[in-house]
Amino acid sequence: MVRWLWSGHPIRETSEVSSGSTVTSTVILRDLQREDNGALLTCLAKNNNVSTPVKHSVALLMNCKFT
């Protein structure tokens, strides 16, 4: 099972594909705003109720194109 969090809150619009022992999960971030700069995106991966979930986080850094 893979879960995505946006600044600690679950993201519902994700997709997950399993192929044998490999799981691929995708999240698409839409309609980002200037206020989203620096937000924390976290992926939690869990394979059973015994082991601790693996977690990796990245901070969203945005560059604004001036018009």
C-alpha positions as CSV (number, residue, x, y, z in Angstrom):
1,M,0.0,0.0,0.0
2,V,1.3,3.5,-0.9
3,R,-0.1,6.7,0.5
4,W,0.7,10.3,-0.4
5,L,0.6,13.2,2.0
6,W,0.5,16.9,1.2
7,S,1.9,18.9,4.2
8,G,0.7,16.0,6.4
9,H,-2.8,15.7,4.8
10,P,-3.8,12.6,2.6
11,I,-4.0,13.1,-1.1
12,R,-6.9,11.2,-2.6
13,E,-6.2,11.6,-6.3
14,T,-3.4,9.0,-6.7
15,S,-3.0,5.9,-8.8
16,E,-1.3,2.6,-8.0
17,V,-0.2,-0.2,-10.3
18,S,1.1,-3.6,-9.1
19,S,3.2,-5.9,-11.3
20,G,4.5,-8.9,-9.4
21,S,6.5,-7.6,-6.4
22,T,6.7,-4.1,-7.8
23,V,4.3,-1.3,-6.9
24,T,4.3,2.0,-8.8
25,S,2.3,4.9,-7.4
26,T,1.7,8.2,-9.2
27,V,0.4,11.5,-7.9
28,I,-0.4,14.5,-10.1
29,L,-0.4,17.9,-8.6
30,R,-2.8,20.3,-10.3
31,D,-3.6,24.0,-10.0
32,L,-0.6,24.8,-7.8
33,Q,-0.5,28.3,-6.4
34,R,2.3,30.5,-5.2
35,E,1.4,29.6,-1.6
36,D,2.3,25.9,-2.4
37,N,5.9,26.8,-2.6
38,G,7.8,24.9,0.1
39,A,4.9,22.4,0.7
40,L,6.0,19.0,1.9
41,L,5.1,16.0,-0.3
42,T,5.5,12.7,1.4
43,C,5.2,9.1,0.1
44,L,4.5,6.3,2.7
45,A,5.0,2.7,1.6
46,K,3.8,-0.2,3.7
47,N,3.8,-3.9,2.9
48,N,2.3,-5.5,6.0
49,N,1.2,-4.8,9.5
50,V,4.5,-5.8,11.1
51,S,7.1,-3.6,9.5
52,T,7.4,0.1,9.9
53,P,6.3,2.1,6.7
54,V,9.0,3.5,4.6
55,K,8.7,7.3,4.2
56,H,10.4,9.8,1.9
57,S,9.6,13.5,1.7
58,V,10.5,16.3,-0.7
59,A,9.8,20.0,-0.4
60,L,8.1,21.6,-3.5
61,L,10.3,24.4,-4.9
62,M,8.6,26.5,-7.6
63,N,10.0,28.9,-10.0
64,C,7.6,31.5,-11.4
65,K,8.0,32.5,-15.1
66,F,7.5,36.2,-15.4
67,T,5.3,37.4,-18.3
